[in-house]
Amino acid sequence: MISSICDISATVLRREIQHGHLSARELLTAHIERIELCNPHVNALITLDLDAAMTQALHADERQAHNEPLGLLHGLPIVHKDCFLTRGMRTTHGSPLYRDYIPDVTTLLVQREQNAGAVTLGKSNIPEFCAGSHTFNALFGATRNPYDLSRSAGGSSGGAAAALACGMTTLADGSDMGGSLRNPASFCNVVGLRPSPGRVPQWPTVNPFNALTVVGPMGRTVGDVALLLATMAGHDPRDPFSIEQDPARFLGALERDVRGSKVAFASTWGGLPMDAEILRMTMAQVPVLEALGAHVEMACPDFSRADDAFQILRGVAFELAYGELAASHPDAFKSSVHWNIGVGRRANGTDIARAEKARAAIFLEMHSFMRSHDFLIGPVSQVPPFPIEWDYVPSIDGVPMNNYIDWMRSGYYLSLTGHPAISVPCGFTHDGLPVGVQIVGRYREERALLEFAHSFEQAVPCRQRLPPLVKID
């Protein structure tokens, strides 16, 4: 019998441990059993050190027994995205070039999670160099959707989302350039938050001034995500965007009276092609929001300049990060990464200036728009989870996609603005596939966004529907 404590939220489990009703070792043992049950089917966790995890859990119980101060994540199992460095534990970046790479440093957000008492289980699967919103690579293969093993779990934090959905971990971290925290959360019926740039400082990084890529939390509930954000956030001088605010602002009850909130609703993000099921389920949230007391207006900022700007700026970031490596090891990179690097390599000063001007205009447009709206809501992804065999979505509603990230414009439009965005489950398609809604808040106002998302989550309780793999008899 697999223990159902694996399906309880991290915030509740944290209370149970602190009150002495549950030990870190008991919780870890249950999660090891769940990993043995589910991971062979979904392929979400690709590097595990369960002996080391049990040692960590033992030390956590000993600290509690000696009445020592306990961290925010005391005793809670966690998995780290395989692009984050973990000292002494393999970090492959989903690439054969790093098949046996064991770093001697640990990424800052992982340090903070471990210092807060989290128990590291291992690493979650990613696409090669986190490129794309479908998790597959030549080293480990594809991560499958827990609700339908023939479907994608999304990406690039797909392993993290699938592990959370299966109850193989209580919390997970991830990164997001074009939707990589939000898309897999939507595909797997969990919650993923893309914070404002600088909310969670990044170190080490080859590109500290890259505001397109952020790192952030994933969990099964909005409350879990808030707890993990409180651990990750906080100033670090090595990140030039780092925000100097007390991360404790994200702790405490998220209950809030959201009546009177002004919500802009963008069902197609200004005319993007949408799968019919996504459009149906997105529109079904309007009466939910109105029942919460929100004032809903059909409106959307102007994203007409977003595609060119994002593609160029993303390409420049890829050329900076991987250009030299791809030139020296061309056979080790998939074609989509070569294409992305090529976009950046071919961009000249005029192209980059045009992209930066467009990004500035989009930010100012969004800032002005959000002065008259508290939140902006629309689909996370333009399609539901798609067949595992596809590298990417070839077309949507009859409209061809030009490249491997075209189908994620609903994600990367918001990345360009820098505004915080969260994916919250909103239901299931007629075929039983999870779908999330994207809620966008005002710039650097993650607390208000989390409170509103929590209210929405209470009105649309999707977590009770577990993946078929983990149903308890």
KATA-V538649 format. One record per backbone hydrogen bond with DSSP energy under -1.0 kcal/mol. NH is the residue of the N-H (numbers start at 1). CO is the residue of the C=O. Records with the same first field share a line. If there is no record, write none. Layout:
NH: CO, CO
This chain:
6: 3
7: 4
8: 5
13: 9
14: 10
15: 11
16: 12
17: 13
18: 14
19: 15
20: 17
21: 16
27: 23
28: 24
29: 25
30: 26
31: 27
32: 28
33: 29
34: 30
35: 31
36: 32
37: 33
38: 34
39: 35
41: 38
42: 38
43: 39
46: 123
47: 123
49: 121
53: 49
54: 50
55: 51
56: 52
57: 53
58: 54
59: 55
60: 56
61: 57
62: 58
63: 59
64: 60
65: 61
66: 62
67: 64
68: 63
73: 116
74: 71
75: 117
76: 73
78: 119
79: 171
80: 122
82: 124
84: 81
88: 103
89: 86
91: 101
93: 82
95: 92
98: 95
99: 96
101: 98
107: 85
108: 203
111: 107
112: 108
113: 109
114: 110
115: 111
116: 112
117: 114
118: 113
119: 76
121: 78
123: 47
124: 80
125: 44
129: 93
130: 127
131: 128
135: 154
141: 137
143: 135
144: 42
145: 151
148: 145
151: 148
152: 386
153: 143
157: 180
159: 125
161: 157
162: 158
163: 159
164: 160
165: 161
166: 162
167: 164
168: 163
170: 77
171: 77
172: 218
173: 79
174: 216
176: 214
183: 179
186: 182
187: 183
188: 184
190: 185
191: 219
192: 423
193: 217
194: 421
199: 196
210: 207
211: 209
214: 176
216: 174
218: 172
219: 191
225: 221
226: 222
227: 223
228: 224
229: 225
230: 226
232: 228
233: 229
239: 236
242: 239
243: 198
245: 243
249: 246
250: 247
251: 248
260: 293
261: 258
263: 295
264: 375
265: 297
266: 377
272: 268
275: 382
279: 275
280: 276
281: 277
282: 278
283: 279
284: 280
285: 282
286: 283
289: 285
290: 286
291: 287
292: 288
293: 290
294: 289
295: 261
297: 263
306: 303
309: 305
310: 306
311: 307
312: 308
313: 309
314: 310
315: 311
316: 312
317: 313
318: 314
319: 315
320: 316
321: 317
322: 318
323: 319
326: 322
327: 323
328: 324
329: 325
332: 329
333: 330
338: 334
339: 335
340: 336
341: 337
342: 338
343: 339
344: 340
345: 341
346: 342
352: 348
353: 349
354: 350
355: 351
356: 352
357: 353
358: 354
359: 355
360: 356
361: 357
362: 358
363: 359
364: 360
365: 361
366: 362
367: 363
368: 364
369: 365
370: 366
372: 369
374: 262
375: 262
376: 440
377: 264
378: 438
380: 436
388: 150
390: 387
396: 399
399: 396
401: 394
408: 405
409: 406
411: 408
412: 408
413: 409
415: 411
416: 412
421: 194
422: 439
423: 192
424: 437
426: 435
427: 435
429: 433
432: 429
435: 427
437: 424
438: 378
439: 422
440: 376
441: 420
445: 442
449: 445
450: 446
451: 447
452: 448
453: 449
454: 450
455: 451
456: 452
457: 453
458: 454
459: 455
460: 456
462: 460
465: 462
466: 464
470: 467
